[in-house]
Amino acid sequence: MRRSNSKAEGTREKRKRRGIRRTPPVAARRLLETFLDRTGREHLPGDFEEFYNERLVTGNRLRADLWYWGQLLRTIPWLIGNIIYWRTTMFWNYMKTALRNLARQKIFTTVNILGLAVGLSIFILAMLYVNFYLSYDKFFEDSGSIYCLSSIDREGREFTNAPVPIIDVLREDVPEIQSVSMILHTGRRNVTVDGKHFTEDRVRYADRDFLKIFSLKTIAGERETMLDGPNKIVLSRSTAVKWFGDQNPIGKTVNYESIRDLVVTGVIEDYVANSSINYSLLISFDTIRKEYQNWEYYTPVFVRLAPNADRTAVEAKLAGLLGSRVPESDEKPAGFFLYPFTKLI
């Protein structure tokens, strides 16, 4: 034991005389430097290294490494606090200097602040406007498979509407079309509810597949059948509240234009601003279907293609239907095509 101790002491003495230096753990040194500024990197790592080498002279490398890591872990919280303190101090110092300069030049400051405010306001409004139109009609479920059946007249002009009777032809002859419906816009109409008279602007007729194409939220009623059959009416949420208050409107009868009675079969969510589909109420198209069998009457017709349907193949079938199923008339279109619903606006 005496020999080994004297040997270790001799090694330390040799190390002292030769001035041998060893570098501390690389990972620890790099960690230390991440918390130091340029001035700190020039001094503190060197001081740590001096003490580290003193530990090497009086002990083994493992103990020196553990000492270095221990000192580092104790020092890091102080370094972080130091960084926060001085950066906060500098920030407030800059703020005070800036505010003093702004206070000295009131006109210049006012002009610049107003210019910045106007610029930011214009930028925000422009971004909201762009986002509004980029999202137009895209919130409907699987909106990419919805198309507007469009017509080409004999002069080559294109229109985003089609003859009303075509919807029955499409159901029978084009299996690639999953759902088809039309929407017929009317003007202002009068409705009587329990002796109270209401005037509605956005009155629409819609065929039975309308709610299969457009994923409008159902509030009340059977979604699959609420537009299937004559003399049925579906209300928007706000219209239902206006007419019936807190009462359940399903099954209630209303009088339409003093012509016919309609039964409330459903309530759906109000339309949103960034949609081309707007309504206050929907009346089942079966109510007036017999009156609109003329192929010269055009209205917007919407289709939803089946998941694996090919748009080009469907348009080829439409060209065949034009010759075989659409009767001759002055208003007969020269062709049909499918226009993406999300590009209508």
ABEGO torsion letter per residue (X at the ends): XAAAAAAAAAAAAAAAAAGBBBBBBAAAAAAAAAABBAAAAAAAAAAAAAAAAAAAAABBAAAAAAAAAAAAAAAAAAAAAAAAAAAAAAAAAAAAAAAAAAAABAAAAAAAAAAAAAAAAAAAAAAAAAAAAAABGAABBGAAABBBBBBBBAAGBBBBBBBAAAAAAAAAABAABABBBBBBBBBBBBBBBGGBBBBBABBBBBBAAAAAABBBBBABEBAAAAABEBGBBBBBAAAAAAAAEABBABGBBBBBGGABBBBBABBBBBBBABBABBBABBBBAAAAAAAAABAABBBBBBBBBBAABBAAAAAAAAAAAAAAABBBBAABBABBBBBBAAAAX
